[in-house]
Amino acid sequence: MGLRERKKALKRQEIVTVAMNLFDQKGFDKVTVAEIAKQAGIAPKTLFTYFKSKDDIMFHNETILLSDIRHLIQQQTSIANLWPAFHQFTEELPTNEATQGSLQAMRQLMANVIRNPELGSRRLQMWATYETQIQAALIEQRLTDSLTAQVLAHQMILVLQIMFAEEVPDDFWQARVTRIFNATSQVASLTNEVDMTL
């Protein structure tokens, strides 16, 4: 990374730090872009070269967990292995050194969303991006066809949405993940037993 890129990355992080402090102090809806820019020592117009909106500042690290999931997919050689691998991946998020940072970032983001209901639609947009990117990764890895990739990506995101819908302490994380995956299997079994001719 060149000097210019490093300076830009540092300024971006400064904007995030300033904004997050202001959000904590005053509440997300009470903070203006102009206020963030002023404290970061830049013009509002300059701030928009780093972030398109105030929402984007709050969601600045929204894809950090997505990167880990894409890496998991790239390691798979068979679609049959993916669901168990994803189960293990999700279960080990708090204990795996490689994913602890991602988990903490996502927990902080979701806690902020819970405190600021106006960010709900932005959260849905984030999960939609996750689903699209996971589907693309499955197809790129040639693990399955487009339709199966779409269904599987949706199931994976559903697990994450449930896990991050509330704050789950590390002590209860593994048990919660196990319950969700068991419930998913039970629903699939119940669906298979339904007489579709009725």
Secondary structure as GFF3:
##gff-version 3
##sequence-region A 1 198
A	DSSP	alpha_helix	3	26	.	.	.	ID=ss1
A	DSSP	three_ten_helix	28	30	.	.	.	ID=ss2
A	DSSP	alpha_helix	33	40	.	.	.	ID=ss3
A	DSSP	alpha_helix	44	47	.	.	.	ID=ss4
A	DSSP	alpha_helix	54	58	.	.	.	ID=ss5
A	DSSP	alpha_helix	64	74	.	.	.	ID=ss6
A	DSSP	alpha_helix	79	91	.	.	.	ID=ss7
A	DSSP	alpha_helix	100	115	.	.	.	ID=ss8
A	DSSP	three_ten_helix	117	119	.	.	.	ID=ss9
A	DSSP	alpha_helix	120	140	.	.	.	ID=ss10
A	DSSP	alpha_helix	146	163	.	.	.	ID=ss11
A	DSSP	alpha_helix	170	193	.	.	.	ID=ss12
###
